[in-house]
Amino acid sequence: MDNTVGSLTKLERSIIIGSLLGDGYVRIMPGRSDAFLEINHSIKAKDYVDYKFKKLKRICESAPKERVSGDNRRACRFFTKQHKDLTNLYYMFYKNGRKIIPKDIDIDPISIAIWYMDDGSKCRDGDIYLNTQQFSLNDQKILLNCLRKLGINARLNRDKKYHRIRILKESIKGFMDIIKPFVAPSMKYKLVMTP
C-alpha cells in the first residue's frame, strides 16, 4: 500500500504550521522514515476537527474517529499519511522530542487563524490571548516578531508561572480582520466584533 502523496500545497502547509503552533503533533514511528501529523481535539470540537480534515483530506488515510481515553475523556482525531514534507517540519519544530519554534518560521494569515482556533482565547472583548505557555520565552519572542511583521502588536503576559501572548487592544481589530476569512464556522464564537 502506498502511503505517500506529492508535495504539500501552500494551504496544507499553512494549516499544518498553524496546528503545530497549537494542538497538532508530528511524529515519526520507530522503523519508519517519514513523519505523520495527528490532529486531536475534544469531542466538543468535532466540527472543527471535520473542518481541518476536509482541508487535509488529500494527505489522510481515513476520516476522523471518536476515541475515549483511560480517564473517560472523549476526543475526535485523525492522522495524515506519512509524508516527506512532514518529516522536514518535524525536524524544524522538534528538538529532543520537545516542540520548539524554528527561528526562520514563516506564518501567514491561515496559520495564525488555525493557531488561534487551536490555542487562542478571548476574555471579554478586550483580552485576546494565544496560549503559548508550552514554548520557551525565546520561542515566544520569535512568535511576537512574526505577529509584528503582520502589523499585530502583542506582548508576553504572565499566566501564573508561565507566559503567553496577549494581543494589545489597538491590534485586536487588525488581528481579527486577518484571521476572520479563515475561521471555521464552529469557531466563530472566538471572534471579537469590534466597530
Secondary structure, DSSP 4 states (H G I P E B T S, - for coil): -----SPPPHHHHHHHHHHHHTT-EEE--TT-SSBEEEEEEEGGGHHHHHHHHHHHGGGBSS--EEEE-TT--EEEEEEBPPBHHHHHHHHHHEETTEE---TT----HHHHHHHHHHHEEEETTTEEEE--TTS-HHHHHHHHHHHHHTT--EEEEEETTEEEEEE-GGGHHHHHHHHGGG--GGGGGG-----
